[in-house]
Structures are given as structure tokens and as C-alpha cells.
Amino acid sequence: MRDWVKQAEVDAGSRNGLTSSEREELAALRRENRRLREDVDVLKRATAFFAKETR
């Protein structure tokens, strides 16, 4: 319950910290970043595989 009160104070602007919307945005950006890193890893592996196959 105490955390809810603190978060409500942050959202109201009477306390420093990340607002609820900022926390949601940060979580979404972290998910996207993780997915993009996985995509880059897959592409690196595919590039290495096809580079080996063409030799």
C-alpha cells in the first residue's frame, strides 16, 4: 500500500521519480531493445553462415 501512495505522489508531481507513464514507456523500450538485440544476433549468425557457404 505504501508503494501505491508513493507512486500517486510521483504521478501528482509532489515527489521526484518516474511517473507511471514513464515507467510503462521505459518497460516497452527495454522490451523493444531486447527484441532488436536478438534480431541483430540472428542476422549476425545468418551472415556468418551464408559467408561460409559462398566460399
SEFI-431082 format. One record per residue: x, y, z of N, C-alpha, C in turn; residue in one letter. Coordinates in Angstrom, 2 decimals. Layout:
N
+---------+---------+---------+---------+---------+---------+---------+---------+---------+--------+
!     n_u !     n_v !     n_w !    ca_u !    ca_v !    ca_w !     c_u !     c_v !     c_w ! residu !
+---------+---------+---------+---------+---------+---------+---------+---------+---------+--------+
!       X !       Y !       Z !       X !       Y !       Z !       X !       Y !       Z !      a !
...
+---------+---------+---------+---------+---------+---------+---------+---------+---------+--------+
***
This chain:
55
+---------+---------+---------+---------+---------+---------+---------+---------+---------+--------+
!     n_u !     n_v !     n_w !    ca_u !    ca_v !    ca_w !     c_u !     c_v !     c_w ! residu !
+---------+---------+---------+---------+---------+---------+---------+---------+---------+--------+
!    0.83 !   -1.18 !    0.00 !    0.00 !    0.00 !    0.00 !    0.88 !    1.25 !    0.00 !      m !
!    1.97 !    1.21 !    0.74 !    2.86 !    2.36 !    0.83 !    3.42 !    2.73 !   -0.55 !      r !
!    3.74 !    1.71 !   -1.36 !    4.27 !    1.97 !   -2.70 !    3.25 !    2.67 !   -3.58 !      d !
!    1.98 !    2.30 !   -3.43 !    0.93 !    2.95 !   -4.22 !    0.84 !    4.43 !   -3.88 !      w !
!    0.95 !    4.74 !   -2.61 !    0.88 !    6.14 !   -2.17 !    2.06 !    6.91 !   -2.74 !      v !
!    3.25 !    6.33 !   -2.65 !    4.44 !    6.99 !   -3.21 !    4.28 !    7.22 !   -4.70 !      k !
!    3.79 !    6.20 !   -5.42 !    3.61 !    6.35 !   -6.87 !    2.56 !    7.40 !   -7.18 !      q !
!    1.52 !    7.48 !   -6.40 !    0.49 !    8.50 !   -6.61 !    1.08 !    9.89 !   -6.39 !      a !
!    1.96 !   10.03 !   -5.42 !    2.62 !   11.33 !   -5.18 !    3.54 !   11.68 !   -6.34 !      e !
!    4.24 !   10.71 !   -6.89 !    5.10 !   10.96 !   -8.05 !    4.25 !   11.38 !   -9.23 !      v !
!    3.15 !   10.65 !   -9.47 !    2.27 !   10.97 !  -10.59 !    1.65 !   12.36 !  -10.44 !      d !
!    1.40 !   12.77 !   -9.20 !    0.81 !   14.09 !   -8.96 !    1.85 !   15.21 !   -9.05 !      a !
!    3.12 !   14.83 !   -9.04 !    4.17 !   15.84 !   -9.15 !    4.67 !   16.36 !   -7.82 !      g !
!    4.22 !   15.80 !   -6.74 !    4.66 !   16.28 !   -5.43 !    5.88 !   15.50 !   -4.91 !      s !
!    6.38 !   14.56 !   -5.70 !    7.54 !   13.77 !   -5.31 !    8.36 !   13.46 !   -6.56 !      r !
!    9.68 !   13.41 !   -6.40 !   10.55 !   13.10 !   -7.53 !   10.51 !   11.61 !   -7.86 !      n !
!   10.71 !   11.30 !   -9.13 !   10.73 !    9.91 !   -9.58 !   10.05 !    9.75 !  -10.93 !      g !
!   10.01 !    8.52 !  -11.39 !    9.37 !    8.23 !  -12.67 !    7.87 !    8.09 !  -12.49 !      l !
!    7.12 !    8.76 !  -13.36 !    5.67 !    8.63 !  -13.31 !    5.27 !    7.26 !  -13.86 !      t !
!    4.03 !    6.90 !  -13.68 !    3.54 !    5.61 !  -14.15 !    3.70 !    5.49 !  -15.66 !      s !
!    3.39 !    6.55 !  -16.39 !    3.52 !    6.50 !  -17.85 !    4.98 !    6.39 !  -18.27 !      s !
!    5.87 !    7.05 !  -17.54 !    7.29 !    6.94 !  -17.84 !    7.79 !    5.52 !  -17.56 !      e !
!    7.30 !    4.92 !  -16.50 !    7.68 !    3.53 !  -16.19 !    7.20 !    2.58 !  -17.29 !      r !
!    5.98 !    2.78 !  -17.77 !    5.44 !    1.95 !  -18.84 !    6.25 !    2.12 !  -20.11 !      e !
!    6.59 !    3.36 !  -20.44 !    7.38 !    3.63 !  -21.64 !    8.77 !    2.99 !  -21.52 !      e !
!    9.39 !    3.11 !  -20.36 !   10.70 !    2.51 !  -20.13 !   10.65 !    1.00 !  -20.29 !      l !
!    9.63 !    0.37 !  -19.75 !    9.48 !   -1.09 !  -19.88 !    9.30 !   -1.49 !  -21.34 !      a !
!    8.50 !   -0.72 !  -22.08 !    8.28 !   -1.01 !  -23.50 !    9.57 !   -0.84 !  -24.29 !      a !
!   10.32 !    0.19 !  -23.99 !   11.59 !    0.42 !  -24.69 !   12.60 !   -0.67 !  -24.37 !      l !
!   12.61 !   -1.15 !  -23.14 !   13.51 !   -2.24 !  -22.79 !   13.14 !   -3.52 !  -23.51 !      r !
!   11.83 !   -3.80 !  -23.63 !   11.39 !   -4.99 !  -24.38 !   11.80 !   -4.88 !  -25.84 !      r !
!   11.58 !   -3.70 !  -26.42 !   11.94 !   -3.50 !  -27.83 !   13.44 !   -3.63 !  -28.02 !      e !
!   14.21 !   -3.07 !  -27.11 !   15.67 !   -3.15 !  -27.19 !   16.13 !   -4.60 !  -27.14 !      n !
!   15.55 !   -5.38 !  -26.24 !   15.90 !   -6.80 !  -26.12 !   15.57 !   -7.55 !  -27.42 !      r !
!   14.39 !   -7.26 !  -27.98 !   13.99 !   -7.92 !  -29.23 !   14.92 !   -7.55 !  -30.37 !      r !
!   15.29 !   -6.27 !  -30.45 !   16.19 !   -5.83 !  -31.52 !   17.58 !   -6.44 !  -31.37 !      l !
!   18.05 !   -6.58 !  -30.14 !   19.35 !   -7.24 !  -29.92 !   19.29 !   -8.70 !  -30.37 !      r !
!   18.19 !   -9.36 !  -30.10 !   18.03 !  -10.75 !  -30.55 !   18.01 !  -10.81 !  -32.07 !      e !
!   17.32 !   -9.87 !  -32.72 !   17.28 !   -9.81 !  -34.18 !   18.67 !   -9.62 !  -34.76 !      d !
!   19.45 !   -8.73 !  -34.17 !   20.82 !   -8.48 !  -34.63 !   21.65 !   -9.75 !  -34.48 !      v !
!   21.49 !  -10.46 !  -33.38 !   22.24 !  -11.70 !  -33.17 !   21.89 !  -12.73 !  -34.24 !      d !
!   20.62 !  -12.87 !  -34.55 !   20.19 !  -13.82 !  -35.59 !   20.78 !  -13.41 !  -36.94 !      v !
!   20.76 !  -12.14 !  -37.24 !   21.29 !  -11.67 !  -38.52 !   22.80 !  -11.88 !  -38.61 !      l !
!   23.50 !  -11.70 !  -37.50 !   24.95 !  -11.95 !  -37.49 !   25.23 !  -13.42 !  -37.78 !      k !
!   24.46 !  -14.31 !  -37.15 !   24.64 !  -15.74 !  -37.38 !   24.33 !  -16.11 !  -38.83 !      r !
!   23.26 !  -15.54 !  -39.37 !   22.90 !  -15.83 !  -40.75 !   23.97 !  -15.32 !  -41.71 !      a !
!   24.51 !  -14.15 !  -41.44 !   25.56 !  -13.59 !  -42.28 !   26.79 !  -14.49 !  -42.26 !      t !
!   27.17 !  -14.95 !  -41.07 !   28.33 !  -15.84 !  -40.96 !   28.08 !  -17.16 !  -41.70 !      a !
!   26.85 !  -17.69 !  -41.59 !   26.52 !  -18.94 !  -42.26 !   26.61 !  -18.78 !  -43.78 !      f !
!   25.99 !  -17.73 !  -44.31 !   25.98 !  -17.54 !  -45.76 !   27.35 !  -17.14 !  -46.29 !      f !
!   28.14 !  -16.45 !  -45.50 !   29.50 !  -16.11 !  -45.93 !   30.32 !  -17.39 !  -46.05 !      a !
!   30.11 !  -18.33 !  -45.13 !   30.84 !  -19.60 !  -45.17 !   30.38 !  -20.45 !  -46.35 !      k !
!   29.08 !  -20.41 !  -46.66 !   28.52 !  -21.21 !  -47.74 !   28.99 !  -20.73 !  -49.12 !      e !
!   29.26 !  -19.47 !  -49.28 !   29.62 !  -18.94 !  -50.60 !   31.08 !  -19.16 !  -50.94 !      t !
!   31.87 !  -19.61 !  -49.98 !   33.31 !  -19.82 !  -50.24 !   33.57 !  -21.12 !  -50.90 !      r !
+---------+---------+---------+---------+---------+---------+---------+---------+---------+--------+
***
